[in-house]
Amino acid sequence: MSQIALPLERAGKAAPSRIVLGPANAHVADAISDPSNWPFGTAILLGPPRSGKSLMGGWFVQQGLGTTIDGADTLDETALFHRWNRAREGGERLLLIVDRESWDIKLPDLRSRLGAALQLEIGAPDDAMLAALIEEHAAMRGLALGEEATRYLVPRMARSFAGAEKIVAEIDRISLERKSPPSLAVWRAALEAVEGPEAPRLL
């Protein structure tokens, strides 16, 4: 499992210092690393919550590859249309990040322009990527969660980016509450708090 390092000033408790790469997002990383062939210099990025869309957008800008507009689907469409035109006039490449699962553009002129843009979507993490995400979130919090923890957690939890973050946050909370390092009992309690009773997931 590989990672993209981010500028240190972006790191923090709510933002990993690295982007974990796997089958769910490697194609996105490849596409944004070389925007030279993007149709009309524009790409649209969608993905599930907490999947690293904004982190990828930050990396794109930090590398000097273009401009990221995060939450593009929440902006005034006329203003966004004019912004797109200015980018085309200046040869600027735009990465538009969409917060929702889909983007229903109402303004015909904007819809026709962005309909030709490169469409990128982050999928759900596989088991290996989910384990790497758990380890990354644990490292951010100073938690020691090794392979034994991920082998236990991954088969029993929802396969999602947000799920990995929630599980680690819950492990951290319970460990602090019990004043004990993460253990099987803590992992089990965290799973039950986030996913519900454990028994049905073991059938």
N, C-alpha and C positions, 0 to 999 in steps of 0.2 A: 504494500500500500504506500503510495507516494503522497507528497504534500507540497503545497506552494507556500513559501514563507511570505508574510506580510510585514509592512513597516512596523517597527516596534511601537510607534506612538498610537497605532490602532488597537494594540492588544489591551485586554482588560478582562474583568470578570465576566462581562456579557459578550465579549467578542474574542474568539480564538485568535492566537497569533499565527496560525497556519490554516490553510484550507486542505482538508483531507480529500484526496482524489481517489475515485473508484469508478466502476462502471456507470454509476448514476450521473456523474458530472465530468468525467475526463474529456468527453467530446466537447463540452462547453469550454473547458480550459483550453483545449486545442484551438477552438474557433476564435476565442477572444484574444489569443496570443498572436494571431495573424489576421487583422481585420482588412488587409489589403484587397481581398476579393469580396467583401460584403456588398450585396446589392445596394446601390445608392449610399454606401458607407454606413449602413444602419443594421443593427441586430436587436432583436427583442428577446429578453430572457425571462422565462417563467419558471416556477418551481414551488414545491411545498414550503410551508412555514419553517423557518430556521434552517433552510437548506444551504445557506451561504451565498445567496444571490448578491446581497450588498457587499460581502467580502470579496466576491469575484469582481464586482464593479469597482471597488476600491483598488484592487490589484491592477485592473485595466488602466485606471487613471495614473496610479503610481508608476507604472511602466512607461508612461508617456504615449500610450497608444490611442487615446481619444478621450471623450467626455462621457461620463455616466449620468443618466437621469434616473434616479431611484424613485419608485412610486410614480412612474410616468402615467399610469392609468388613473391616477387621482388628480392630475393637473387639468386645467382648462384646455380643452382640445384646440381652440383657436390659437391660444398662446403657444401650445406645443407645435402646431402646424407652422407658425412663423419661426419658431426656434429651429425646426427641422430645415426650413428653407435657408436660414442663415448658415446652418452647418454645411449645407450643400454648396452654397456660394463660397464658403471659406475652405472647402475641402476637409472639413472636420468630420471625424467618425463618431457616431453616437451609439452607445449601448443603453437601450431603454429597458429598465427593470420594472416588471409588472408585479404588483402585490397580490392580485387575485389569480384564481386558477385559469381564468380566461379573460380576454379583453374585448368587449363589445364596443367598438369605436363608432360613435354616432355621426361625426362630421365627415361627409363624403370625401372631401379633399384629403383629409388626414388618413382616412381609411384606405383610399386608393394608393397613397404614397407608402404607407406602412405595410400594406398587403404584400409588397414586393420585398420587404426586409427579410434578413435571415432570421428564422425562427429557432430559438434555442430553448430547451426545456430540461431541467434537472429532474431525474427520476427518483424512485425510492432506493435507499441504500441496500446492498446485499449484506450477508452476514459478516463478511470480512470488513467491509466498510463500516458497518455498525459497530463492530468491535473497536476499530480504529477511532471512531468518533467518541466512544465511551472513554477510551484511554486519553484522548486529547482534552476532553472536558474535565476528566479527573486531574490531569496534569495542571490545568489552569487553576484548579482549586487546591493543589498540593496534596491530593489523595493518592494513595498507593493502590491502584487497581491493576492487577496483572492479568495474565492469560486465564488463570483459574476463575477470576471474577467474570471476565467476558464470556468464558465457556458456559458459565452458569446463567448469565443474564440474557445473552443474545437469543437463545431458543425460546425464551419465556416472555419476551417483550414484543411490543409492536415495532414493526420495522419502519421507523421514521426518524428523521433528523431531530424533530422536536422531542420525540420519545427518549432518544439518547441523552439529550440535555436534561430532561426532567428526571430521569432515573439517577443520573449522577448528582443532581442537585438534592434529590431526596436522600441518597446515600450520605451525602455530606451533612445534611440536616440531622439525620438520625444518629450518625456517628458523634456529632457534637452534643446532641441531646443525651446520649447514653455515655458520653465521655469515654468512648472506646474506638479503636481503629476499625475500619471496615472489615466485616467478617461475613460468613455465610448467613448468620442470623440477621445482620444489617441488610445484606443484599435482598434477602427474602422479604423483610419488612418494607424495603423501598419498592420492590416489585408490587407488593400487595397494595401499597399506598397509591401507586401510579396506575397499575393495570387491573386492580381488583384481586379477588381471591385467586390463589395460585393453582389449586387442584385442577380446574378445567384445562389449564394450559399444559398439563403434564400427561393428559390422556393420549 
